[in-house]
Structures are given as C-alpha cells and as structure tokens.
Amino acid sequence: MPICLCTNIYNLKSKLALLKIGLTSGIGSGKSTVAKIFETLGIPVYYADDAAKRLMNAQGDLKLRLIAAFGEQTYTDGKLNRAFLSAKVFNDAEKLQQLNAMVHPVVIADGENWLLRQTTQYAIKEAALFFESGSAAGLDFIIGVYAPKALRIHRVMQRDGVTRAEVLTRMQKQISESIKMKLCDFVITNDELQLLIPQVLALHEQLLSIAKNRSSGSVKQL
C-alpha cells in the first residue's frame, strides 16, 4: 500500500474539534508538492519556513535579538540578510542551535495562533524539523513524505543549482529519513513511481473520517 499507517493510537488529549496535522520530510522529498495537493482539497496549510522568514523580518523583538547575537549585518535596510546569516550558521553547529532557539519558539507560537483561526475539520502545518524542534508534541498526527535518497539528491541539485556534496551536507543536518518516517503516523511515497494524488486523496478521506468521529465523541481504532 502506498500509504503506511505506522501507529494507530488516537490522540485523546486535544479538546478541539480541529485535527492538527503535521507534514514533514527530509530535504528533496517533496512535502511542498504534497501540501499544495491538500490545499486544492480545501485544507489550509501553514508553511513554517515561510512563516520564519516573515517573522524574522516583522517581529521587532526577534530582530533585535538576532542582531545582538549575529551582528548588525544580519539586516540590510531593515530586511533580513539571509546570505549573511546563512554563512554565519551553516558550518557552526553552536550558532545554528542558537539561531533555532530564537526562531523556533516564535514560529511555533505563530503557528498555534494560526491553527486557532481555522474552521476546517483539519489543518496542516508543513515543516522540516518537527521532531528536531520538539514541536511535534502539539499535533494529533504527522504525515511523512518519503523519497529515495538518490532521487532527493537529484531534485535538490536541479532545484537549487548546487553540487551533490552540498546536498549531502544539508542532509547531514537533519535526522535520517528512515528514522523520521518511523516517527510519522502516515507515510506518503513520492518516488515518481507511485501516483501521488491518489495517496493524498485516500489520506484526506481518512483524516475527514477521524475528525468526524472525534466531533461526534466516538473513538475509533485506525
């Protein structure tokens, strides 16, 4: 089966009718493509990376802390200097951890506020680092998007115009794909062999059923 249900434990902790769904993958697996398909089905998607960029430019307190930590060049004419900041943290694990410690809590809070405004039966937060950042705990289920490593490398090389070595370096900064997929509740395969849309449609129907059962107060084993 193209969709793998890795756990069947229903989350009873959430009191809200809205199902909170995470969508994650390793670099180059195609989670953004999957997210767009969910959007065409009327499901709202919060893109954590886009939110981080927005908040780093708009959140005054965060901007001040970033300048204090990384220097005045972090912003140019009031706009985030992404090239400068990336160069600062790319090969420095301590500085990267420092950056994440500043940005992740702000993005997580913004995402929670976004979820409170949604009126659909479920909504999706798309992010690469749910498990790494500790933000998976607030979600009902997490969907993983899987693709073979060689295909992921090829996609990123084509998309970003980078070398294979550069892609591998990026991959090393994330937890392994096999571990990440085992931590997910559902897995969608995006290997250009299995059709992607039918997998998303099937999972969409399953999530709608789960949301309906929870709204009616019944608990159903998946």
FIFITOR-292034 format. One record per residue (C-alpha): residue number from 1; residue in one letter; chain; x, y, z. Coordinates in Angstrom, 1 decimal. Layout:
REM FIFITOR-292034
+-----+------+------+--------+--------+--------+
: pos : code : unit :      x :      y :      z :
+-----+------+------+--------+--------+--------+
: NUM :    a :    A :      X :      Y :      Z :
...
+-----+------+------+--------+--------+--------+
***
This chain:
REM FIFITOR-292034
+-----+------+------+--------+--------+--------+
: pos : code : unit :      x :      y :      z :
+-----+------+------+--------+--------+--------+
:   1 :    m :    A :    0.0 :    0.0 :    0.0 :
:   2 :    p :    A :    1.4 :    3.5 :   -0.9 :
:   3 :    i :    A :    0.1 :    4.9 :    2.4 :
:   4 :    c :    A :    1.7 :    3.4 :    5.5 :
:   5 :    l :    A :   -0.1 :    3.9 :    8.9 :
:   6 :    c :    A :    2.8 :    3.5 :   11.3 :
:   7 :    t :    A :    0.7 :    3.8 :   14.5 :
:   8 :    n :    A :   -3.0 :    3.6 :   15.4 :
:   9 :    i :    A :   -3.0 :    5.4 :   18.7 :
:  10 :    y :    A :   -5.8 :    8.0 :   18.6 :
:  11 :    n :    A :   -4.8 :   11.3 :   20.3 :
:  12 :    l :    A :   -7.4 :   11.9 :   23.1 :
:  13 :    k :    A :   -5.6 :   14.9 :   24.7 :
:  14 :    s :    A :   -6.8 :   17.5 :   22.3 :
:  15 :    k :    A :  -10.2 :   19.1 :   23.3 :
:  16 :    l :    A :  -10.6 :   21.0 :   20.0 :
:  17 :    a :    A :  -12.6 :   19.7 :   17.1 :
:  18 :    l :    A :   -9.9 :   20.7 :   14.7 :
:  19 :    l :    A :   -7.4 :   18.0 :   13.9 :
:  20 :    k :    A :   -3.8 :   19.4 :   14.0 :
:  21 :    i :    A :   -1.8 :   17.6 :   11.3 :
:  22 :    g :    A :    2.0 :   17.9 :   10.7 :
:  23 :    l :    A :    3.5 :   17.4 :    7.3 :
:  24 :    t :    A :    7.3 :   16.7 :    7.2 :
:  25 :    s :    A :   10.1 :   15.1 :    5.2 :
:  26 :    g :    A :   13.8 :   15.2 :    4.6 :
:  27 :    i :    A :   15.1 :   17.7 :    2.0 :
:  28 :    g :    A :   14.1 :   17.0 :   -1.5 :
:  29 :    s :    A :   11.3 :   14.5 :   -0.7 :
:  30 :    g :    A :    8.5 :   16.8 :   -1.9 :
:  31 :    k :    A :    6.5 :   17.8 :    1.1 :
:  32 :    s :    A :    5.6 :   21.2 :   -0.5 :
:  33 :    t :    A :    4.1 :   19.4 :   -3.5 :
:  34 :    v :    A :    2.0 :   17.2 :   -1.2 :
:  35 :    a :    A :    1.0 :   20.3 :    0.7 :
:  36 :    k :    A :   -0.3 :   22.0 :   -2.5 :
:  37 :    i :    A :   -2.4 :   19.0 :   -3.2 :
:  38 :    f :    A :   -4.0 :   19.2 :    0.2 :
:  39 :    e :    A :   -4.6 :   22.9 :   -0.4 :
:  40 :    t :    A :   -6.5 :   22.2 :   -3.7 :
:  41 :    l :    A :   -8.8 :   20.0 :   -1.5 :
:  42 :    g :    A :   -9.6 :   23.0 :    0.6 :
:  43 :    i :    A :   -7.3 :   22.2 :    3.5 :
:  44 :    p :    A :   -5.4 :   25.2 :    4.9 :
:  45 :    v :    A :   -1.6 :   24.8 :    5.2 :
:  46 :    y :    A :    0.8 :   26.7 :    7.4 :
:  47 :    y :    A :    4.3 :   26.8 :    5.9 :
:  48 :    a :    A :    6.7 :   27.1 :    8.8 :
:  49 :    d :    A :    9.7 :   28.1 :    6.6 :
:  50 :    d :    A :    7.7 :   31.0 :    5.0 :
:  51 :    a :    A :    6.5 :   32.0 :    8.4 :
:  52 :    a :    A :   10.0 :   32.0 :    9.8 :
:  53 :    k :    A :   11.1 :   34.4 :    7.0 :
:  54 :    r :    A :    8.1 :   36.6 :    7.6 :
:  55 :    l :    A :    8.6 :   36.8 :   11.4 :
:  56 :    m :    A :   12.4 :   37.4 :   11.2 :
:  57 :    n :    A :   11.5 :   40.4 :    9.1 :
:  58 :    a :    A :    8.5 :   41.6 :   11.0 :
:  59 :    q :    A :    8.9 :   40.7 :   14.7 :
:  60 :    g :    A :   10.7 :   43.5 :   16.3 :
:  61 :    d :    A :   11.9 :   41.7 :   19.4 :
:  62 :    l :    A :   13.2 :   38.8 :   17.4 :
:  63 :    k :    A :   15.0 :   41.2 :   15.1 :
:  64 :    l :    A :   16.8 :   42.8 :   18.0 :
:  65 :    r :    A :   17.8 :   39.5 :   19.5 :
:  66 :    l :    A :   19.2 :   38.3 :   16.1 :
:  67 :    i :    A :   21.2 :   41.5 :   15.7 :
:  68 :    a :    A :   22.6 :   41.2 :   19.2 :
:  69 :    a :    A :   23.6 :   37.6 :   18.5 :
:  70 :    f :    A :   24.9 :   37.8 :   15.0 :
:  71 :    g :    A :   25.7 :   41.4 :   14.3 :
:  72 :    e :    A :   24.3 :   44.5 :   12.6 :
:  73 :    q :    A :   24.9 :   42.9 :    9.1 :
:  74 :    t :    A :   22.0 :   40.5 :    9.9 :
:  75 :    y :    A :   19.7 :   43.1 :    8.4 :
:  76 :    t :    A :   20.3 :   45.4 :    5.4 :
:  77 :    d :    A :   17.9 :   48.4 :    5.1 :
:  78 :    g :    A :   15.7 :   46.7 :    7.6 :
:  79 :    k :    A :   15.4 :   43.4 :    5.7 :
:  80 :    l :    A :   16.9 :   40.1 :    6.7 :
:  81 :    n :    A :   20.3 :   39.5 :    5.1 :
:  82 :    r :    A :   19.7 :   35.7 :    4.5 :
:  83 :    a :    A :   23.1 :   35.2 :    2.8 :
:  84 :    f :    A :   25.0 :   36.7 :    5.7 :
:  85 :    l :    A :   23.0 :   34.8 :    8.4 :
:  86 :    s :    A :   23.3 :   31.5 :    6.4 :
:  87 :    a :    A :   27.1 :   31.9 :    6.1 :
:  88 :    k :    A :   27.3 :   32.6 :    9.9 :
:  89 :    v :    A :   25.5 :   29.4 :   10.9 :
:  90 :    f :    A :   26.0 :   26.9 :    8.1 :
:  91 :    n :    A :   29.2 :   25.3 :    9.4 :
:  92 :    d :    A :   28.8 :   26.3 :   13.0 :
:  93 :    a :    A :   26.6 :   23.9 :   14.9 :
:  94 :    e :    A :   26.6 :   26.1 :   18.0 :
:  95 :    k :    A :   25.5 :   29.2 :   16.1 :
:  96 :    l :    A :   22.8 :   27.2 :   14.2 :
:  97 :    q :    A :   21.5 :   25.9 :   17.5 :
:  98 :    q :    A :   21.4 :   29.5 :   18.9 :
:  99 :    l :    A :   19.5 :   30.7 :   15.8 :
: 100 :    n :    A :   17.0 :   27.9 :   16.1 :
: 101 :    a :    A :   16.5 :   28.5 :   19.8 :
: 102 :    m :    A :   15.5 :   32.1 :   18.9 :
: 103 :    v :    A :   13.3 :   31.4 :   15.9 :
: 104 :    h :    A :   11.6 :   28.1 :   16.6 :
: 105 :    p :    A :    9.5 :   29.3 :   19.6 :
: 106 :    v :    A :    8.3 :   32.3 :   17.7 :
: 107 :    v :    A :    7.2 :   30.2 :   14.7 :
: 108 :    i :    A :    5.6 :   27.6 :   16.9 :
: 109 :    a :    A :    3.6 :   30.3 :   18.7 :
: 110 :    d :    A :    2.6 :   31.9 :   15.4 :
: 111 :    g :    A :    1.5 :   28.5 :   14.1 :
: 112 :    e :    A :   -0.6 :   27.8 :   17.2 :
: 113 :    n :    A :   -2.4 :   31.2 :   16.7 :
: 114 :    w :    A :   -2.9 :   30.3 :   13.1 :
: 115 :    l :    A :   -4.5 :   27.0 :   14.0 :
: 116 :    l :    A :   -6.9 :   28.7 :   16.3 :
: 117 :    r :    A :   -8.3 :   30.7 :   13.4 :
: 118 :    q :    A :   -9.0 :   27.7 :   11.2 :
: 119 :    t :    A :  -12.6 :   26.4 :   10.7 :
: 120 :    t :    A :  -12.0 :   23.3 :    8.6 :
: 121 :    q :    A :  -12.1 :   19.7 :   10.0 :
: 122 :    y :    A :   -8.4 :   19.5 :    9.9 :
: 123 :    a :    A :   -5.4 :   21.8 :    9.1 :
: 124 :    i :    A :   -1.8 :   21.2 :    8.3 :
: 125 :    k :    A :    1.5 :   22.6 :    9.5 :
: 126 :    e :    A :    4.2 :   22.0 :    7.0 :
: 127 :    a :    A :    7.8 :   21.9 :    8.5 :
: 128 :    a :    A :   11.0 :   20.1 :    8.1 :
: 129 :    l :    A :   12.0 :   20.0 :   11.8 :
: 130 :    f :    A :    9.0 :   18.9 :   13.9 :
: 131 :    f :    A :   11.0 :   16.2 :   15.7 :
: 132 :    e :    A :   14.2 :   18.2 :   15.8 :
: 133 :    s :    A :   12.5 :   21.3 :   17.3 :
: 134 :    g :    A :   10.2 :   19.5 :   19.7 :
: 135 :    s :    A :    7.1 :   21.0 :   18.1 :
: 136 :    a :    A :    5.6 :   17.5 :   17.2 :
: 137 :    a :    A :    4.1 :   17.2 :   20.7 :
: 138 :    g :    A :    1.2 :   19.6 :   19.9 :
: 139 :    l :    A :    0.0 :   17.7 :   16.9 :
: 140 :    d :    A :   -2.6 :   15.0 :   16.5 :
: 141 :    f :    A :   -0.9 :   13.2 :   13.6 :
: 142 :    i :    A :    2.2 :   13.7 :   11.5 :
: 143 :    i :    A :    2.4 :   12.8 :    7.8 :
: 144 :    g :    A :    5.8 :   12.0 :    6.4 :
: 145 :    v :    A :    6.7 :   12.3 :    2.7 :
: 146 :    y :    A :    9.3 :    9.7 :    1.6 :
: 147 :    a :    A :   11.5 :    9.6 :   -1.5 :
: 148 :    p :    A :   14.7 :    7.5 :   -2.1 :
: 149 :    k :    A :   17.9 :    9.3 :   -1.3 :
: 150 :    a :    A :   19.3 :    9.3 :   -4.8 :
: 151 :    l :    A :   16.1 :   11.0 :   -6.1 :
: 152 :    r :    A :   16.1 :   13.5 :   -3.3 :
: 153 :    i :    A :   19.7 :   14.5 :   -4.1 :
: 154 :    h :    A :   18.9 :   14.9 :   -7.8 :
: 155 :    r :    A :   15.8 :   17.0 :   -7.1 :
: 156 :    v :    A :   17.7 :   19.4 :   -4.8 :
: 157 :    m :    A :   20.6 :   19.7 :   -7.3 :
: 158 :    q :    A :   18.2 :   20.6 :  -10.0 :
: 159 :    r :    A :   16.1 :   22.9 :   -7.9 :
: 160 :    d :    A :   18.8 :   24.9 :   -6.1 :
: 161 :    g :    A :   21.7 :   24.6 :   -8.6 :
: 162 :    v :    A :   24.0 :   23.1 :   -6.0 :
: 163 :    t :    A :   26.5 :   20.2 :   -6.1 :
: 164 :    r :    A :   25.9 :   16.7 :   -4.8 :
: 165 :    a :    A :   28.3 :   17.4 :   -1.9 :
: 166 :    e :    A :   26.4 :   20.5 :   -0.9 :
: 167 :    v :    A :   23.1 :   18.5 :   -0.8 :
: 168 :    l :    A :   24.7 :   15.8 :    1.3 :
: 169 :    t :    A :   26.0 :   18.4 :    3.7 :
: 170 :    r :    A :   22.4 :   19.7 :    4.1 :
: 171 :    m :    A :   21.1 :   16.2 :    4.6 :
: 172 :    q :    A :   23.5 :   15.6 :    7.4 :
: 173 :    k :    A :   21.9 :   18.5 :    9.4 :
: 174 :    q :    A :   18.6 :   16.6 :    9.5 :
: 175 :    i :    A :   17.8 :   13.3 :   11.3 :
: 176 :    s :    A :   17.9 :   10.4 :    8.9 :
: 177 :    e :    A :   15.0 :    9.8 :    6.6 :
: 178 :    s :    A :   14.4 :    6.2 :    7.9 :
: 179 :    i :    A :   14.1 :    7.4 :   11.5 :
: 180 :    k :    A :   11.9 :   10.4 :   10.5 :
: 181 :    m :    A :    9.5 :    8.2 :    8.6 :
: 182 :    k :    A :    9.2 :    5.7 :   11.6 :
: 183 :    l :    A :    8.3 :    8.6 :   13.8 :
: 184 :    c :    A :    5.4 :    9.6 :   11.5 :
: 185 :    d :    A :    1.9 :    8.3 :   11.7 :
: 186 :    f :    A :    1.3 :    8.2 :    8.0 :
: 187 :    v :    A :    3.8 :    8.0 :    5.1 :
: 188 :    i :    A :    3.2 :    9.1 :    1.5 :
: 189 :    t :    A :    5.6 :    7.9 :   -1.1 :
: 190 :    n :    A :    6.8 :   10.4 :   -3.6 :
: 191 :    d :    A :    9.2 :    8.3 :   -5.7 :
: 192 :    e :    A :    7.8 :    9.2 :   -9.2 :
: 193 :    l :    A :    6.7 :    5.5 :   -9.5 :
: 194 :    q :    A :    3.6 :    5.5 :   -7.2 :
: 195 :    l :    A :    0.9 :    8.0 :   -8.1 :
: 196 :    l :    A :    0.9 :   10.9 :   -5.6 :
: 197 :    i :    A :   -2.6 :   12.3 :   -5.9 :
: 198 :    p :    A :   -4.5 :    9.1 :   -5.1 :
: 199 :    q :    A :   -2.4 :    8.7 :   -2.0 :
: 200 :    v :    A :   -3.3 :   12.2 :   -0.8 :
: 201 :    l :    A :   -6.9 :   11.7 :   -1.7 :
: 202 :    a :    A :   -7.1 :    8.5 :    0.3 :
: 203 :    l :    A :   -5.4 :   10.1 :    3.3 :
: 204 :    h :    A :   -7.7 :   13.1 :    3.1 :
: 205 :    e :    A :  -10.7 :   10.9 :    3.3 :
: 206 :    q :    A :   -9.2 :    9.1 :    6.3 :
: 207 :    l :    A :   -8.5 :   12.3 :    8.1 :
: 208 :    l :    A :  -12.0 :   13.6 :    7.5 :
: 209 :    s :    A :  -13.4 :   10.4 :    9.0 :
: 210 :    i :    A :  -11.2 :   10.7 :   12.0 :
: 211 :    a :    A :  -12.3 :   14.3 :   12.5 :
: 212 :    k :    A :  -15.9 :   13.4 :   12.1 :
: 213 :    n :    A :  -15.6 :   10.6 :   14.7 :
: 214 :    r :    A :  -13.9 :   12.9 :   17.2 :
: 215 :    s :    A :  -16.5 :   15.6 :   16.7 :
: 216 :    s :    A :  -19.3 :   13.1 :   17.4 :
: 217 :    g :    A :  -17.4 :   12.0 :   20.6 :
: 218 :    s :    A :  -16.6 :    8.5 :   19.4 :
: 219 :    v :    A :  -13.2 :    6.9 :   19.4 :
: 220 :    k :    A :  -12.2 :    4.7 :   16.5 :
: 221 :    q :    A :   -9.2 :    2.5 :   16.0 :
: 222 :    l :    A :   -7.5 :    3.2 :   12.7 :
+-----+------+------+--------+--------+--------+
***
